[in-house]
Amino acid sequence: MTTTLREEDVDRFRRDTPGTEEVVHLNNAGSALPPRQVTDTVLDYLREESVRGGYETAAAHADRIQAVPDAIARFLGAEAADISVTDSATRSWQAVFYAFRFEPGDRILTCRSEYASNAIAYLQIARRTGAVVEVIEDDESGQLDVADLERRLDDDVKLIAITHVPTQGGLVNPAEEVGAIAESAGIPFLLDACQSAGQLDLDVRRLRCDALSGTGRKYLRGPRGTGFLYTHPRLRDRLEPAMLDLHSATWTAPAEFEIAPDGRRFETWERNHGLVLGLGAAVEYAQQIGLAAIEERVTALAARLRADLSQIAGVSVHDQGKRKCGIVTFSVAGTDAAEVQTALAAAKINTSVARPTSYQYDQEVRRLPDMVRASVHYYNTEDELRALAEAVERLA
């Protein structure tokens, strides 16, 4: 049973994370600091590969490599056959989206807080096929309005695709409610969980999504160059991937091939096995802590940071939604966000900048400035949050 994390637990996580001795890392929604267990897994494999040979090392660790989808499946409440291991969240998401076959008049419903990469893909397909992209409005809290979603449903809607946690704030969209509506209507539901995986307690059975994409490098604390995809059989069986190779399909006769029946159909043969094992180590590390405990601490730390920043004259916090997570966005009056980020970096405090080019649908309504994004994780401390608030107060 998962319990609230104690101070001694946090101390142990920080001992596992050498980077905490060097910086105050509040850029976990960009790329989190990995625990040494992840880094050692990757480096040990690469060292062995360098002296043993690539194919030979992969063969020697075949069981461990094949166990990674099992770990991800447990992490998501899925079956191993439903999991694809990829090199990024983007690759995972695109593997599903570009497998749909849209026709003129088909409607794609998305959220106002949608991320740029996904929106660009919608617009490309709309331009190519004549499909139509529609943005679901937000409710008074700033999250996706489920009532507006229900009003828009008809036989022309071929896909509902939203971002769970947007890049531009602490909002958590009501994915479970969207999943229930989509399932009842028989419409495929694609969930971008790039920034929720690893900080929120995800279960695809509760979410009722047909597909979910995620990354290793963010809140999951895995290596860069890793990603994963969940696909429900009811969707997977009707999709033919846009690209295939000898891993995702089998060449059965000179003029015949068969597509892999499971998650392998969205994978490719070539991959960095050291990174794959590092992803598996990150998933296991998170599961040992417990996702419910992680979510509780991350959410509480972010709430504390929002409260502290809100008390500073000249600082505006821009997060919305009934439910919020570990991402905190803010601006300082009279000071460009990039200048704030640079000043914080000089104090060894890592943050990032959220710019409107990443969230044009949201920008249409909210007219946000460039914002500083501080994203907390369970290994951060209240002292580190105070250090950020004090540095921002000096700037303000």
C-alpha positions, -999 to +999 in steps of 0.1 A: +000+000+000+014+034-010+019+059+018+028+096+021+065+102+014+086+110+045+115+133+049+139+103+051+124+090+018+132+123+001+167+123+015+172+088+000+159+099-034+183+128-034+212+105-026+202+085-056+202+117-077+237+132-080+224+162-098+207+175-067+241+183-053+248+206-083+215+224-091+180+232-080+163+213-108+128+227-115+127+217-152+113+182-147+086+188-173+114+193-197+138+166-187+141+154-151+173+144-133+177+106-135+185+085-105+219+067-106+201+034-110+189+046-145+223+061-155+242+030-143+219+007-162+225+026-195+263+030-190+269-006-179+251-019-211+270+005-234+304-005-218+295-042-223+284-035-259+317-018-266+337-049-258+313-077-266+296-064-298+261-050-304+243-081-315+260-103-290+252-080-260+216-077-271+213-115-273+228-119-238+203-094-224+173-105-244+152-114-214+158-081-197+150-062-229+118-081-234+108-075-198+106-037-204+072-037-220+060-059-191+071-032-166+055-004-187+023-025-188+022-028-150+029+009-147-002+017-169-025-011-158-023-027-193-012-059-209+024-063-223+009-070-258-006-035-257+028-017-253+052-004-279+086+008-269+098+037-291+125+065-291+102+094-280+067+104-271+064+122-304+073+090-323+047+071-302+019+096-308+027+099-345+027+061-350-010+060-340-022+093-354-007+088-389-022+053-390-057+067-392-072+071-426-092+104-427-115+114-455-130+148-465-154+160-438-141+137-410-138+157-378-108+156-353-117+171-319-089+184-297-085+206-267-077+243-265-045+236-245-032+212-273+006+211-279+022+224-311+035+191-324+001+175-323-017+205-337+007+207-366+000+170-374-038+177-373-034+206-397-012+187-421-037+158-423-065+183-427-047+200-456-039+166-471-073+148-467-100+174-462-106+164-426-116+192-402-099+201-369-122+215-342-112+229-308-133+220-278-138+250-256-127+253-220-150+256-190-149+284-165-120+267-146-098+266-178-099+228-184-116+211-213-154+215-212-168+180-213-203+194-220-190+211-251-173+179-261-206+160-258-225+186-279-200+182-307-203+145-312-218+130-343-211+104-369-185+126-386-162+127-355-134+101-362-110+110-334-108+127-300-072+136-293-061+158-263-031+166-242-035+154-206-012+180-191-003+209-213+031+225-217+019+260-206+007+253-171-003+231-142-037+222-157-048+185-157-075+180-183-104+157-173-091+127-193-112+101-174-144+120-183-133+123-219-126+086-220-160+077-207-177+099-233-155+086-262-160+050-252-198+054-250-199+071-284-176+045-300-150+072-310-113+065-307-096+085-279-059+093-282-043+108-250-009+125-250+004+117-215+039+131-222+039+153-191+016+133-169+034+099-170+056+097-139+039+125-119+003+113-120-011+079-111-022+067-146-043+037-153-056+031-189-086+012-175-098+043-156-088+066-185-106+044-211-083+057-238-077+038-270-041+050-272-017+067-248+017+081-256+045+089-232+082+097-228+110+085-206+129+118-201+103+139-183+086+130-150+095+093-154+132+102-149+143+079-177+169+086-204+164+109-234+156+090-266+130+067-250+092+066-253+063+042-251+029+037-265-002+020-252-029+008-277-061-010-269-068-040-291-101-025-303-081+003-319-048-015-327-065-043-348-081-017-371-050+004-378-023-003-403+008+017-394+020+043-419+055+026-419+065-010-414+098-030-412+108-066-406+101-061-369+066-046-371+057-071-399+068-104-413+075-110-450+056-143-455+060-147-492+074-128-522+042-107-525+028-111-490+034-098-454+017-100-421+016-071-396+025-080-360-007-085-340+006-067-308+023-035-299+053-045-321+034-032-351+042+004-339+079-003-332+110-006-355+138-032-353+166-007-346+168+007-311+193+017-285+190-013-261+209+005-233+184+033-233+155+008-234+169-009-203+173+025-187+136+032-194+127+000-177+149+009-147+131+043-145+097+026-146+106+002-118+121+030-097+088+049-099+068+019-091+088+011-061+080+046-047+044+044-057+027+067-082+000+078-058+027+089-033+046+107-061+015+125-072+006+136-037+040+151-031+044+167-065+010+183-063+016+196-028+050+211-037+036+228-067+007+242-047+032+256-022+052+272-050+022+288-066+012+303-032+047+317-026+049+332-060+015+347-058+026+367-028+053+385-047+044+420-061+047+421-098+045+383-103+015+367-120+009+329-118-010+316-149-020+281-140-057+270-146-079+241-140-099+224-113-071+199-109-035+210-110-002+191-111+035+198-107+040+225-134+039+262-123+039+290-149+045+326-140+056+360-154+074+390-138+061+424-148+085+444-169+110+415-173+111+391-202+107+354-193+140+345-210+158+371-188+142+356-157+153+321-168+188+333-174+190+350-140+177+319-123+202+297-142+230+319-129+219+311-094+219+273-104+181+271-105+169+253-137+136+264-152+123+267-188+103+292-209+068+285-223+061+305-255+029+310-274+042+292-305+037+260-286+000+266-277-016+287-304-052+275-297-049+286-261-032+318-270-062+328-292-082+332-260-058+339-232-032+362-248-005+349-225+030+365-223+061+343-225+061+325-192+087+310-169+079+273-162+090+258-130+082+221-127+087+204-094+093+167-087+093+145-056+130+149-050+127+187-047+126+203-013+108+232+003+142+249+007+146+247-031+112+263-037+121+291-013+153+296-032+134+301-064+108+324-048+135+346-032+154+348-065+122+358-083+114+384-056+148+400-061+141+402-098+106+416-093 
